Amino acid sequence: MKILRLPEVREMAGFSRSTIYVWMNKKEFPAPISLGARSVGWIEEEIEDWIQKRKEMSRANKRIP
């Protein structure tokens, strides 16, 4: 398991910090895990799964949240 920091998540997902946090608040993006008092990270597999799901929905012409 690899933990990603925000710059890596932004690069993988292709979205800005603010967009990612808006989606997290709407429960539409994987939540980070706490790494310390002021530090969070995301589990790489969860980000990959989120990207794959969006890809499949796009290919099936389904509405993407």
Order of alpha helices (4+ residues) and beta strands (2+ residues): beta-alpha-alpha-beta-beta-alpha
